[in-house]
Amino acid sequence: MLFEDLSLSKSIQKAVFEEGYLNPTPIQEKSIPIVLAGRDLIGCAQTGTGKTAAFAIPIIHQLHRIVGSSKKAKQIRALIVTPTRELAVQIGQSFDTYSKYTNLTQLTIFGGVSQNPQVDALKNGVDVLVATPGRLLDLQKQGFLDLNHLHTLVLDEADQMLDMGFINDVKKIVKLTPKNRQTLLFSATMPLAIRELAEMFLQDPEKVEVSPVSSTAENVEQRIYFVDKTEKRNLLYHLIKNENLSNVLVFSRTKHGADNVVKALRKKDIPAEAIHGDKSQNARQRVLDAFKNKEVGVLVATDIAARGIDIDQLPYVINFDLPNIPETYVHRIGRTGRAGNGGIAISFCGKDEEPYWKDIKKLIKVDVKIITDHPYPWHAGSPEAGEKPKNSNRSGGAHKSRKSSASKQNKKRWY
């Protein structure tokens, strides 16, 4: 299928063509006709599949028909709610790109910056509003928002809004909108709380699922290192230095862990920055821009902060800490190998993380390459990696000792 087969206005077709889009991605091909038909939609797709265009393009088509060349004051007719500033900025830029040959206007609002420019823009009137939950509710309480004319509501990255504690804010926002609105919910995963939210606020929705969450991109080479937990930072430095890695996105489970990894790399003269929820919005944007411009070679991020990172040619993703939720692994490594490019996803597995790795393998059903030739393996050896326990004494007594040690080790396992 081609974009020109989707019955879109010529203004949108022109903008899309100039961006080099010829064929819609699967999520776009399935979602756009549903949105154009005015149906509510639940879309489940992993990162990098083109979700933003899947809702932005048909919304622009609808609003362009509704607003036309009207000279009347603009009113908010589409609202996109998303969890982070980075995501909001990306979505706003997409709306600007796809609507550049229409007279539609969009505004992106988020916290952490002065509200005055945002308020001034709202007073002038906008057609599309992209917002993070906190700033949206704050401006609504102050009387600067009127959602009574809303045509379409989009809840984007719903699972992350749940993880970040925004679920009650989302419920408040939905109640501020007209009951006859069109509602689109997009999420990378569908936990029970998200399904309940969909049942509460969507009317007879169509469901679209593309690239199930268990699948990993075929053009991403996956590697696993079984490494002593205390040596992970040394292994990271070893790989960056010996394999000359650059433009590396490193995932840490915690904010404190991300900061510590950055400190360790900087001590060895590796330019690195961290991005997580404790950083101010402006600081996060500066770091992200520096990474995109290749001024910083290593970006260490937590999962929530990384949802706002959209870089087509990101060659390396490293799981410094394995996630305890298997689906998160898929989303992490989906940051590389995008837009037809190849990528390498490297994971470090400490002894305490072996249960996480077993769960990940069950989900992805892929044979991941095990790297045993590195200087920092588990001291007791990895059964999966095929390594033998280290012991310099070769006597019969030593053999007995190894057997006894292995038996004790097995008793200590978490699984």
Helices and strands as residue ranges (DSSP letters): G 3-5, H 10-18, H 26-36, E 41-45, H 51-67, E 78-81, H 85-98, E 106-109, H 116-124, E 128-131, H 133-141, E 152-155, H 158-163, H 167-175, E 182-187, H 192-201, E 206-210, E 220-226, G 229-231, H 232-242, E 248-251, H 255-267, E 272-275, H 281-292, E 298-301, H 303-306, E 316-319, H 326-333, E 343-349, G 351-353, H 354-364, E 369-371, H 396-412
